[in-house]
Amino acid sequence: MNKKEENGSEDEYLSDEDMELSVPLVPEAPKQKSLKPDLHSEVIGDMERLKGPGKKVILVNCGRCKRVIAIPVPKKIVENSEIPVVPISFVHKNGENEDQHCITIYVDHDYDVRRQRLSDVILS
């Protein structure tokens, strides 16, 4: 690579051939925006209540409740799993204790949620 100081800092990493062919620089990758969920004191209280030595608490946005819920995940289930993404289902109700439904999260071994699905719960 040849540094061309006279053309400015933008061209300093282009080779002579790239400059002759007018090859543009690869743009810098956009920075990811950090998401800061609006955690209510209720969610923080749930996290403290559910936390334990053998559990990892994962925060998930429930599409039906339209709020953040805390899901206690036993570490044994994820760590002892032979599959890379582990499905875990959690039954809960919305804020008014109505509309019982289930959220299934797919958690990798780093406890990152890869995807999630909602379903109805039918009790007979």
C-alpha positions in Angstrom: 0.0 0.0 0.0 1.2 3.4 -0.8 0.3 6.4 1.4 -0.7 9.5 -0.5 -0.5 12.4 1.9 -1.3 15.0 -0.8 -4.8 13.6 -1.4 -5.9 13.7 2.2 -6.5 11.1 4.9 -9.3 9.4 2.9 -6.9 8.1 0.2 -4.0 7.2 2.4 -4.8 3.5 2.4 -5.5 3.1 -1.3 -2.9 1.4 -3.5 -1.7 3.1 -6.7 -3.8 0.7 -8.8 -7.0 1.5 -6.7 -6.4 5.2 -7.2 -6.0 4.8 -11.0 -9.2 2.8 -11.2 -11.0 5.2 -8.9 -12.0 2.4 -6.5 -13.9 3.9 -3.6 -13.0 3.1 0.0 -15.1 0.5 1.8 -17.3 2.6 4.2 -16.9 2.1 7.9 -19.4 -0.3 9.4 -22.2 1.5 11.3 -22.0 1.4 15.0 -24.7 -0.6 16.8 -27.0 1.4 18.9 -27.1 0.3 22.5 -30.6 -0.6 23.6 -31.6 0.5 27.0 -34.9 -1.1 28.0 -37.2 0.9 30.2 -37.1 -1.3 33.2 -39.8 -0.7 35.8 -39.2 -1.3 39.4 -41.5 -4.4 39.1 -39.2 -6.0 36.6 -36.1 -5.2 38.8 -37.9 -6.7 41.8 -38.7 -9.8 39.7 -35.1 -10.2 38.7 -34.0 -10.0 42.4 -36.6 -12.5 43.5 -35.9 -15.0 40.7 -32.1 -14.8 40.9 -30.3 -17.8 42.5 -27.1 -19.8 42.4 -28.3 -22.2 39.7 -30.4 -19.8 37.7 -29.8 -17.1 35.1 -32.4 -14.4 34.7 -33.1 -13.4 31.1 -35.1 -10.3 30.2 -37.5 -10.7 27.2 -40.0 -8.4 25.5 -43.3 -10.2 25.5 -45.2 -9.3 22.3 -48.6 -10.0 23.8 -48.1 -8.3 27.2 -46.2 -5.4 25.6 -43.8 -5.4 28.5 -40.4 -6.8 29.6 -40.6 -10.0 31.6 -37.9 -11.8 33.6 -37.5 -15.5 32.9 -35.5 -17.7 35.3 -33.5 -20.2 33.3 -31.9 -23.1 35.1 -28.2 -23.1 34.1 -28.2 -26.9 34.1 -30.6 -27.0 31.2 -28.4 -24.8 28.9 -25.0 -26.1 30.0 -25.9 -29.8 29.8 -27.7 -29.5 26.4 -26.1 -31.2 23.4 -27.9 -28.8 21.0 -26.5 -25.3 20.4 -29.8 -23.4 20.8 -32.0 -24.6 23.6 -35.8 -24.0 23.6 -37.2 -23.0 27.0 -40.9 -22.3 27.5 -42.3 -20.0 30.2 -46.0 -19.7 31.0 -47.1 -16.3 32.4 -50.1 -13.9 32.5 -50.4 -10.3 31.5 -50.5 -7.5 34.1 -54.2 -8.0 34.9 -53.7 -11.7 35.6 -55.7 -12.5 32.5 -54.8 -14.0 29.2 -52.4 -16.8 30.2 -49.9 -17.5 27.5 -46.6 -19.1 26.9 -43.4 -17.6 25.5 -40.8 -20.0 24.1 -37.3 -18.6 24.0 -34.4 -20.2 22.1 -31.2 -19.6 24.2 -27.7 -20.3 23.1 -24.9 -21.4 25.4 -24.0 -17.7 26.1 -27.6 -17.1 27.3 -28.4 -14.9 24.3 -31.9 -15.2 23.0 -31.8 -16.2 19.4 -35.5 -16.1 18.7 -38.8 -16.3 20.6 -42.4 -17.5 19.9 -45.7 -16.9 21.6 -48.4 -19.5 22.1 -51.8 -19.9 23.9 -52.1 -22.1 26.9 -55.1 -24.5 27.0 -55.8 -26.2 30.3 -58.3 -29.1 30.4 
